[in-house]
Each structure stands twice: as C-alpha cells, then as structure tokens.
Amino acid sequence: MSYGECFVERLGALGETLNAKAKGNARADRLRRTPALADETLVNDALETFGEALPGLLLESVVDPDHPGHLLLHTWNGHRTTTARKIEHGGVAYIPKNLGSGLVQSVCFALPSLPFGTPAKLISSMRDFLSTYARLQPEVADLLVAFGLATWFCDVMTVAPVLYLLGPDSAVSQALRLLGCFCRRPILLGDIDFAGLATLPRRLGATLLINQRYLGRRVQRTLLASNRRHFGLVHGSERLDLFGGKAFSCEDFPGVESGLRVSLSPTPGPLPTLSDAQEQLIARNLQARLLRYRIANYDKVPGRKIDASAFVPEMREPASTWLAPIVDCPELSESVHAEILRQSQEAAGARFFDPKCVVVEAALFFCHDPDPAHFFVGELAEKVNDLLKGRHEESNLSDKKAGLVLRELGVYGERVATGYKIVVTDALREQIHQLAFAYQVPPAVDGVRRCRYCRVFQVLPEVG
C-alpha cells in the first residue's frame, strides 16, 4: 500500500471516529437541553428514569417479574404495550433507575400492566376487596377507592390527594395495609423522619401510607407542603421531592384545607385473615390492572372538567384531584362527590367563626350602607363581635386583630387621630365583594342582590 493510500485510509478512520463522537455529543446535548429531563442521570448515554410522558409514548417503571429487585420500562403508545430494559424514542435512550438504598427499597412497584376490562369492573373488584377484608361502610369504601385511583394520576394534577383515617388503631392499620394493595408505588410506614424522607429519589411519586398518629409538627408540615406539584422543598442542604398521595392515621382532623377524612368503626367480629402471600397476589393483580387504567386514561384525566362550584374554595382543587380520575363510573363519581360536598358543608359551617370570613362579612355590611364614606377599624371590630355573639361564640376580636386581618386580606386604610380609617370607594366595594364571594360569607351567597356588585359577582361563571 502506497503512502497516499495509507494516508487516505487513516483519514477515513479518523473521520468515522469524529462522526461517532459528534453523534454522541449531540445526543448528550439533546438530553441536557430537554427541560423535563434536566434532573435525570445519564448512564452510558442513556437516561435513567422512573417514567416519562413523551410525545406518542408513555414510559412507566415496573418490577422485573424474574428479578424482583430490579426494574424494567413498560411503554404504551396508545395501542399496545411493550416491556424492556432499554427503550429508545426520539433519539434518546431510556433505562429504569437503579433503586439504590434507602426508603425507595420499600416501594412496591407494579408488574407490567394487564387489561382491566371496564372501569366499573375494576372499581367493583376494589370495593369487593375492601368489603371482604375491612367490612367498610359503602361510602367509606368508595372514598378509599377514589383515593387509590387518584394516586395513579398525581403527576397530571395540581395537588395530590390527602386522606386522614380516624378510628381504632386496628381498623386504621388494616385500611392502610389494604390501600397499599392498590395505590401507586405505595410505602407503608410505621415511623418517619427527615433522614428517611431525604433518601427518596426525585420524581418517584410514591404514595406514603403513614401509620404514625403523632407526627412531629415539622415533619407533618413538610409532608403537607409537598402536596403541590409545582413547588419544591428544601430541608437544610437537601432538596426533597415528596409529591404524591398521602394517607395519615390521626386522632384529630386538621381541616379541609389539608385533605378529606374517613371515620372507621370497630368491626363487630373477627375479619378474614389476609396472609402475606394473599396480600402479595392481590396487590400484584390490582396494581397491574390499575397501571393499565392509568396509561389508558393518562391523556383524558387532566382535561376533565369537574364542577366544583358547590364546594368551599379550599376544597375545589382537591375535589378535582379526587373526581377527575374516576372515568366512566358515574356511580362512584356521585358517591364521592356527595361525600366531598358533605365535608364541604361542614367546613362552610365552621366559616361562621373564622376571623377572615367574619371580618369580610362585617366589611360587606359597611359597603352596603349607602351613607358612610368611610368606617373605622374599631367600628368593624364591634360589628364582628356582634356577629360572633349572635352565633353564640364567646370569643371576641380586638381592634388590633381586626386591623391585622384586613391587611392580610389586602385591605388598607390610613391612620388618623381618631383611629384607623378605611375609605369606602367603588374600588373598595368591588374588592370586598370579591372577597365575600371568594370566602362564601352568608350575605354573599344567600341569593339576594343588594347592590350592583352583588349582581356582578353572582353571575360570574365558576371554573371547575
């Protein structure tokens, strides 16, 4: 071979090497530039993931039936499923995450999905399971079923479902154990702390089933703060991702702004024994069918319009989280809607004594008075206390507290020699009416149109 031929051959080999490197760099650059994948890890030019919603393809991590300590990727393209160790789509390779150590080892991942028949058939099997092993009241069983369904769609909802279980320890423990059979990626916990929570990997979306009645205040606050999908959590130098459904064993219900509640009663006789082998078999079957339910309805659930106008404001977002995942099963939808409405009405009754609601109600009184051009915070506090007294409430609101509540609501005045004065302008009347309808104070929702602003806000359409 001549010198020229050798040079050309070496030049060609160098070109192939450079092309291979360029393709590899372009691929890595494409991965880095994909916002949804920015936090994931590249392993041998493949992206580690627990799941992705890609154009035309949904990826889910499932347990390897032959190697239970490892995961596979399960895909759905709208027509059929495939399961493999490595998936390539859109020029990017994906592999399942290595489970590593920590709390993630306690997560129960589903097997590859199985056909579920109809939604009604799937939901009926979940109800039967709860009826057999817990003997729950129908409305209680329906709420647990709805919670289970909602956990499979947390990643497309604004807030995650939260459920509080009240009742005897034995009944609550059994309910949590049964929930672990059909919630998405459940973890059953008897105790919990920050060190354990910090080991959960990001974008896992686990469902935490917590059988610990007296959580530390900071831990409970952190868990509840993690229920909004678009907001992150930082604890010291650690960034926590705890977004996902949560069910708590508790003595007292903290309030509707945190979640829904069910009260469990002691069973009149012994329950059927649920062995570990039976539990594992039932969980595998239900979760595989629920995974197919998730991937079949993944694009449908986020776009469902839920009429939440009948609920108090703080329950409207959670109501959508609970109701939107119930597809083509009107009986369950009606049962869960009725229970949410009942809890909403209880919350509405409590608003008669809530400082913000009563302050807004008193301010609305001054807005409907045609004469005064202003009112003082002291007069407002006096009106608030008259309302509370008429409702047989013994507590009183001081002038200072009334002023602080007004400022929290965004209503400001001016300090004068005789006190703190609020000038009643058209803009203030509109603002107070908006607050009154947002907080659903009684004079705003009784159907009586006392002024033009009442007419405006009473005809505004509700967004479900």
Buried (B, 14 or more C-beta within 10 A) or exposed (E): EEEEEEEEEEEEEEEEEEEEEEEEEEBEEEBEEBEEBEEBEBEEEBBBBBBBBBEEBBBBBBBBEEEEEEBBBBBBEEEEBEBEEEBEBEEBBBBBBEBEEBBBEEBBBBBBBBEBEEBEEBBBBBBEBBEEBBBBBEEBBBBBBBBBBBBBBBBBBBBBBBBBBBBEEEBBBBBBBBBBBBBBBBBBBEEBEBEBBBEBBBBBBBBBBBBBBEBEEEBBEBBBEBBBBEEEBEEEEEEBBBBBBBBBBBEEBBEBEBBBBBEBEEBEEEEEEBEEEEBEEBBBBBBBBBBBBBBBBBEBBBEBEBBBEBBBBBBBBBBBBBBBBBBEBEEBBEBBBEBBBEBBEEBBEEBBBBBBBBBBBBBBBBBBEEEEEBBBBBBBBBBBBEBBEEEEEEEEBEBEBBBBBBEEBEBEBEEEEEBBBBEBEEEBBBBBBBBBBEBBBBBBBEEEEBEEBBEBBBEEEEEB
